[in-house]
């Protein structure tokens, strides 16, 4: 192996996304097999043998039940990879598979890897959100409660706090959500996702994203009730208007995604053409009560490290956990709304937690290809008040 290299992206794939509830189009597929499918697809498309892969790193948030016992290793074996291929599962909450990309790219740049498959999986229909926190008690330990005596809150409440702080009204939130569906539906209509979305053998009827609603309008969303208000929370936060609804939130989702990363030297040796190189990385911690504001300082940090401005970027994927997150981010960074999640975001395309980071990467690089762009930013808010950010560059 070389001692120093450039990390490049060779290919990226994902499943269609299904609604993360019983009866969703992917709910009958075991998450190990969901992940195995994208691993097999990315390897097959590259023409490589599995023995040529140094490691497999997959993100997954609820690592219990069917997603326990290092699901990355189970998926590698289920995909038919050689038993000598190792694997590890990563949890950085919603940014788990983006963190897998960071770890693999940085390992390549350090000379520790030549070729790595990264990705993620989450079956929220089979392993419900929050499952890992209910198995053996609460993660709020005595020391943590001593620091935050009133307790932390769920992400929906954090989205409400962000909306209040940045003065984001119900109409603005609903309009943003409707636009996410419009952009995603238009992308599907023009065949934008055809390059990246691969079939799921166990669910052959799954052909498109089940979460995209082409006819969504802001006026229709206006009739939805607030999703996260309770009497106890209303008493704790008496000034909140409670404007976040199911329509302005990302839906519970099933899905998997994978990407092949290599050193530039190994790609050249194998005759593979890189689609992008990994330019810069950042990860930050932020206020765990606001929780979802991390992309703001993460973006500032990565732009400073990269020596770029927001205007130098041709597109930005800012994960739409809730509409208030990218809207607050755009207000703070001065970003161009036309470049923000231009093919729709998680409100329409779903947020299969562990899978979302590599799903966003595929959308970002496909969009840069489509417009002939050079630089793209990807950043994700994460549970506990964190965020990852990275900049990719098309050759």
C-alpha positions as CSV (number, residue, x, y, z in Angstrom):
1,X,0.0,0.0,0.0
2,X,1.0,3.6,-0.6
3,X,1.8,5.8,2.4
4,X,-0.2,8.8,1.1
5,X,-3.0,8.9,-1.5
6,X,-6.0,10.7,-2.8
7,X,-9.3,9.1,-2.0
8,X,-11.8,8.9,-4.8
9,X,-15.4,7.7,-5.3
10,X,-15.9,5.0,-8.0
11,X,-19.6,4.3,-7.7
12,X,-22.6,4.6,-5.4
13,X,-25.9,2.7,-5.3
14,X,-29.0,2.6,-3.2
15,X,-32.3,0.8,-2.9
16,X,-35.6,2.5,-3.5
17,X,-36.9,3.7,-0.1
18,X,-40.0,2.2,1.5
19,X,-42.2,3.5,4.2
20,X,-40.9,2.4,7.5
21,X,-44.0,0.7,8.9
22,X,-45.7,-2.6,8.5
23,X,-46.9,-3.0,5.0
24,X,-44.2,-0.7,3.5
25,X,-42.8,-2.1,0.3
26,X,-39.5,-3.1,1.9
27,X,-40.9,-4.2,5.3
28,X,-40.8,-7.9,4.3
29,X,-37.0,-7.7,3.7
30,X,-34.6,-8.6,6.6
31,X,-32.2,-5.6,7.0
32,X,-29.2,-7.9,6.7
33,X,-30.5,-8.9,3.2
34,X,-31.3,-5.3,2.4
35,X,-27.7,-4.3,3.0
36,X,-26.4,-7.4,1.3
37,X,-28.2,-6.5,-1.9
38,X,-26.5,-3.1,-2.2
39,X,-23.1,-4.7,-1.3
40,X,-23.5,-7.3,-4.0
41,X,-24.6,-4.6,-6.5
42,X,-21.7,-2.2,-5.9
43,X,-19.2,-5.1,-6.2
44,X,-20.8,-6.5,-9.4
45,X,-20.9,-3.0,-11.1
46,X,-17.2,-2.6,-10.4
47,X,-16.2,-5.9,-11.8
48,X,-14.0,-6.6,-8.7
49,X,-13.6,-9.7,-6.7
50,X,-14.6,-9.3,-3.0
51,X,-11.0,-10.3,-1.9
52,X,-9.9,-7.0,-3.5
53,X,-11.9,-5.0,-0.8
54,X,-9.9,-4.2,2.3
55,X,-12.9,-3.4,4.6
56,X,-16.6,-2.8,4.6
57,X,-18.0,0.0,6.8
58,X,-21.7,0.3,7.2
59,X,-23.8,2.8,9.2
60,X,-26.7,1.7,11.3
61,X,-28.5,3.5,14.2
62,X,-30.8,1.0,15.9
63,X,-28.3,-1.8,16.4
64,X,-30.6,-4.3,18.2
65,X,-32.6,-7.3,17.1
66,X,-32.3,-7.9,13.4
67,X,-29.7,-5.1,13.1
68,X,-27.5,-6.3,16.0
69,X,-24.3,-8.3,16.1
70,X,-22.3,-6.1,13.7
71,X,-24.9,-6.0,10.9
72,X,-22.1,-5.0,8.5
73,X,-20.4,-8.4,8.9
74,X,-23.6,-10.3,8.6
75,X,-24.4,-8.4,5.4
76,X,-20.9,-9.1,3.9
77,X,-21.5,-12.8,4.5
78,X,-25.1,-12.7,3.2
79,X,-23.8,-10.9,0.0
80,X,-21.5,-13.9,-0.7
81,X,-18.3,-12.0,-0.1
82,X,-15.2,-14.0,0.7
83,X,-15.0,-14.8,4.4
84,X,-11.7,-12.9,4.6
85,X,-13.4,-9.6,4.0
86,X,-13.8,-7.8,7.4
87,X,-16.6,-5.4,8.3
88,X,-17.6,-2.9,11.0
89,X,-20.8,-1.1,11.9
90,X,-20.8,2.6,12.7
91,X,-23.2,4.7,14.8
92,X,-23.0,8.4,14.5
93,X,-26.8,8.7,14.6
94,X,-28.3,10.1,11.4
95,X,-24.8,10.6,9.9
96,X,-23.7,7.0,10.4
97,X,-23.0,6.2,6.8
98,X,-21.5,9.6,6.1
99,X,-19.1,8.9,9.0
100,X,-18.4,5.6,7.3
101,X,-17.4,7.5,4.2
102,X,-15.2,9.8,6.2
103,X,-13.4,6.9,7.9
104,X,-12.8,5.0,4.7
105,X,-11.6,8.1,2.8
106,X,-9.3,9.1,5.6
107,X,-8.0,5.6,5.8
108,X,-7.2,5.6,2.1
109,X,-5.5,9.0,2.4
110,X,-3.4,7.7,5.3
111,X,-2.3,4.6,3.3
112,X,-4.2,2.1,5.4
113,X,-6.7,1.1,2.7
114,X,-6.7,0.7,-1.1
115,X,-10.3,-0.1,-1.6
116,X,-13.3,0.1,0.8
117,X,-17.0,-0.4,0.4
118,X,-19.1,1.9,2.7
119,X,-22.8,2.4,3.1
120,X,-25.6,1.9,5.6
121,X,-28.9,0.3,6.3
122,X,-32.0,0.9,8.4
123,X,-35.2,-1.0,8.5
124,X,-37.4,1.3,10.5
125,X,-40.4,-1.0,9.9
126,X,-38.8,-4.0,11.5
127,X,-36.5,-2.3,14.1
128,X,-38.5,0.8,15.1
129,X,-36.9,4.1,15.9
130,X,-35.7,4.2,19.5
131,X,-35.5,0.4,19.9
132,X,-31.9,0.5,21.1
133,X,-32.8,3.0,23.9
134,X,-35.5,0.7,25.3
135,X,-33.7,-2.6,25.5
136,X,-32.1,-2.1,28.9
137,X,-33.1,1.2,30.4
138,X,-32.4,4.9,29.5
139,X,-29.1,6.3,28.3
140,X,-29.8,9.3,30.7
141,X,-27.3,8.3,33.4
142,X,-27.1,10.0,36.8
143,X,-24.1,12.1,35.6
144,X,-25.8,13.1,32.4
145,X,-29.0,14.1,34.3
146,X,-26.9,16.1,36.7
147,X,-25.6,18.2,33.8
148,X,-29.1,18.4,32.1
149,X,-31.5,18.2,35.0
150,X,-34.6,18.9,32.9
151,X,-33.6,16.2,30.4
152,X,-32.9,16.4,26.7
153,X,-35.7,16.2,24.1
154,X,-36.5,14.2,21.0
155,X,-35.5,15.6,17.6
156,X,-38.9,16.8,16.8
157,X,-38.9,19.2,19.8
158,X,-35.4,20.3,18.7
159,X,-36.8,21.1,15.2
160,X,-39.5,23.2,17.0
161,X,-36.9,25.1,18.9
162,X,-35.0,25.8,15.7
163,X,-38.1,27.0,14.0
164,X,-38.8,29.4,16.9
165,X,-35.2,30.7,17.1
166,X,-35.0,31.5,13.4
167,X,-38.6,32.7,13.1
168,X,-39.7,30.1,10.6
169,X,-43.5,30.2,10.3
170,X,-45.8,27.3,9.5
171,X,-46.4,28.6,5.9
172,X,-42.6,28.7,5.2
173,X,-42.1,25.2,6.6
174,X,-45.0,23.7,4.6
175,X,-43.9,25.5,1.4
176,X,-40.4,24.1,1.8
177,X,-41.7,20.6,2.4
178,X,-44.0,20.8,-0.7
179,X,-41.0,21.9,-2.8
180,X,-39.0,18.9,-1.6
181,X,-41.7,16.6,-2.9
182,X,-41.9,18.6,-6.2
183,X,-38.2,18.4,-6.8
184,X,-38.0,14.7,-5.9
185,X,-41.0,13.8,-8.2
186,X,-39.4,15.8,-11.0
187,X,-36.1,14.0,-10.6
188,X,-37.8,10.6,-10.8
189,X,-39.8,11.7,-13.8
190,X,-36.7,12.7,-15.7
191,X,-34.9,9.5,-14.8
192,X,-32.4,11.2,-12.6
193,X,-32.2,8.3,-10.1
194,X,-31.9,5.6,-12.7
195,X,-28.1,5.4,-12.4
196,X,-28.0,5.0,-8.7
197,X,-31.2,3.0,-7.6
198,X,-30.8,-0.7,-7.8
199,X,-33.5,-3.5,-7.5
200,X,-34.2,-5.4,-4.3
201,X,-34.4,-9.1,-5.2
202,X,-36.7,-9.8,-2.3
203,X,-39.1,-7.0,-3.2
204,X,-39.2,-6.9,-7.1
205,X,-42.3,-4.6,-7.0
206,X,-40.2,-1.9,-5.3
207,X,-39.3,0.3,-8.2
208,X,-39.5,3.9,-6.9
209,X,-39.4,5.8,-3.6
210,X,-42.6,5.0,-1.8
211,X,-42.3,8.3,0.2
212,X,-42.4,10.7,-2.7
213,X,-45.9,12.4,-3.1
214,X,-45.9,14.2,-6.4
215,X,-49.1,16.2,-5.8
216,X,-48.1,17.6,-2.4
217,X,-49.0,21.2,-1.9
218,X,-48.4,23.7,0.9
219,X,-52.2,24.2,1.3
220,X,-52.7,20.4,1.7
221,X,-49.9,20.3,4.3
222,X,-51.5,23.2,6.2
223,X,-54.2,20.9,7.5
224,X,-51.8,18.6,9.3
225,X,-51.6,18.8,13.1
226,X,-48.4,19.4,15.1
227,X,-46.6,16.1,15.5
228,X,-44.5,16.6,18.7
229,X,-46.6,18.6,21.2
230,X,-47.6,17.0,24.5
231,X,-49.0,18.7,27.5
232,X,-45.8,18.2,29.5
233,X,-43.7,19.6,26.7
234,X,-46.1,22.5,26.2
235,X,-45.6,23.3,29.9
236,X,-41.8,23.1,29.6
237,X,-41.7,25.2,26.5
238,X,-44.6,27.6,26.8
239,X,-43.5,30.0,24.0
240,X,-43.4,27.4,21.3
241,X,-46.1,27.6,18.6
242,X,-45.7,23.9,17.7
243,X,-45.5,24.2,13.9
244,X,-43.6,21.0,12.9
245,X,-46.0,18.4,11.4
246,X,-45.6,15.0,9.8
247,X,-45.5,16.9,6.5
248,X,-42.5,19.0,7.4
249,X,-40.7,16.0,8.9
250,X,-38.8,13.2,7.2
251,X,-40.8,10.0,7.2
252,X,-39.8,6.7,8.9
253,X,-38.1,4.8,6.1
254,X,-36.5,1.5,5.1
255,X,-33.5,1.5,2.8
256,X,-29.9,0.7,2.2
257,X,-27.0,2.3,0.2
258,X,-23.4,1.6,-0.6
259,X,-20.4,3.3,-2.3
260,X,-17.0,2.1,-3.5
261,X,-14.0,4.2,-2.5
262,X,-10.4,3.7,-3.6
263,X,-7.1,5.3,-3.7
264,X,-6.5,7.1,-7.0
265,X,-3.6,4.9,-7.7
266,X,-5.6,1.6,-7.3
267,X,-8.4,3.0,-9.4
268,X,-5.9,3.7,-12.2
269,X,-4.3,0.3,-11.9
270,X,-7.7,-1.4,-12.2
271,X,-8.8,0.9,-15.1
272,X,-11.7,2.4,-13.1
273,X,-12.7,6.0,-13.6
274,X,-13.3,8.1,-10.4
275,X,-16.5,10.0,-10.3
276,X,-15.3,12.4,-7.6
277,X,-12.5,12.9,-5.1
278,X,-12.9,13.6,-1.4
279,X,-11.7,17.2,-0.8
280,X,-12.3,18.1,2.8
281,X,-13.9,16.8,6.0
282,X,-15.3,18.2,9.3
283,X,-17.2,16.9,12.3
284,X,-18.5,19.0,15.1
285,X,-20.5,18.8,18.4
286,X,-23.1,21.4,19.2
287,X,-25.9,22.2,21.7
288,X,-27.6,18.8,22.4
289,X,-30.9,20.5,23.3
290,X,-31.1,22.3,19.9
291,X,-29.5,19.2,18.6
292,X,-30.0,19.8,14.9
293,X,-28.0,23.0,14.4
294,X,-24.7,21.2,14.0
295,X,-24.6,21.6,10.1
296,X,-24.1,25.4,10.6
297,X,-20.8,25.3,12.5
298,X,-19.8,22.2,10.5
299,X,-20.2,24.1,7.3
300,X,-18.2,27.1,8.6
301,X,-15.4,24.8,9.7
302,X,-15.2,22.9,6.4
303,X,-15.3,26.0,4.3
304,X,-12.5,27.4,6.3
305,X,-10.4,24.2,6.0
306,X,-11.1,24.0,2.3
307,X,-10.3,27.6,1.6
308,X,-13.7,28.0,-0.2
309,X,-16.7,30.1,0.2
310,X,-20.4,29.1,0.0
311,X,-20.5,30.7,-3.4
312,X,-17.8,28.4,-4.7
313,X,-20.1,25.4,-4.2
314,X,-22.3,24.2,-7.0
315,X,-24.7,22.2,-4.8
316,X,-25.3,21.4,-1.2
317,X,-27.1,18.4,0.3
318,X,-28.3,19.3,3.8
319,X,-30.2,16.4,5.3
320,X,-33.9,17.3,5.7
321,X,-34.6,15.7,9.0
322,X,-37.1,18.5,9.4
323,X,-37.8,21.5,7.2
324,X,-36.5,23.9,9.9
325,X,-33.0,22.4,9.7
326,X,-32.0,23.3,6.1
327,X,-34.0,26.6,6.3
328,X,-32.0,27.7,9.4
329,X,-28.8,26.5,7.8
330,X,-29.5,28.5,4.7
331,X,-30.3,31.6,6.7
332,X,-27.0,31.4,8.6
333,X,-24.8,30.6,5.6
334,X,-26.3,32.8,2.9
335,X,-26.7,29.7,0.7
336,X,-28.5,29.9,-2.6
337,X,-31.9,28.1,-2.2
338,X,-31.7,26.8,-5.8
339,X,-28.6,24.8,-4.9
340,X,-30.0,23.4,-1.7
341,X,-31.2,19.8,-2.0
342,X,-32.0,20.4,-5.7
343,X,-33.4,16.9,-6.3
344,X,-35.5,16.9,-3.2
345,X,-34.5,15.9,0.3
346,X,-35.4,13.5,3.1
347,X,-38.9,15.0,3.6
348,X,-39.7,13.4,0.2
349,X,-37.0,10.8,-0.3
350,X,-37.1,9.4,3.2
351,X,-34.5,9.1,6.0
352,X,-33.5,5.5,6.5
353,X,-31.2,6.6,9.3
354,X,-28.1,4.5,8.8
355,X,-28.4,4.6,5.1
356,X,-29.0,8.3,4.5
357,X,-25.3,9.5,4.4
358,X,-24.4,7.5,1.3
359,X,-27.8,8.1,-0.2
360,X,-27.1,11.9,-0.1
361,X,-23.7,11.3,-1.5
362,X,-25.1,9.5,-4.6
363,X,-27.7,12.3,-5.1
364,X,-25.0,15.0,-4.8
365,X,-22.5,13.4,-7.2
366,X,-25.3,12.6,-9.7
367,X,-26.4,16.2,-9.6
368,X,-22.9,17.6,-10.1
369,X,-22.6,15.3,-13.1
370,X,-25.9,16.5,-14.5
371,X,-25.0,20.2,-14.2
372,X,-21.2,19.9,-14.9
373,X,-20.5,21.2,-11.4
374,X,-17.2,21.0,-9.6
375,X,-17.7,21.3,-5.8
376,X,-20.5,19.8,-3.6
377,X,-21.1,20.0,0.1
378,X,-22.9,17.3,2.1
379,X,-23.8,17.9,5.8
380,X,-26.1,16.1,8.2
381,X,-27.5,16.9,11.6
382,X,-27.2,14.1,14.1
383,X,-28.7,13.0,17.4
384,X,-26.9,14.3,20.5
385,X,-26.1,17.6,18.8
386,X,-23.4,16.7,16.2
387,X,-22.9,17.1,12.4
388,X,-20.6,15.7,9.7
389,X,-19.6,17.8,6.7
390,X,-17.6,16.9,3.6
391,X,-16.8,18.5,0.3
392,X,-16.5,16.4,-2.9
393,X,-14.9,17.6,-6.1
394,X,-15.6,16.3,-9.6
395,X,-12.5,15.7,-11.7
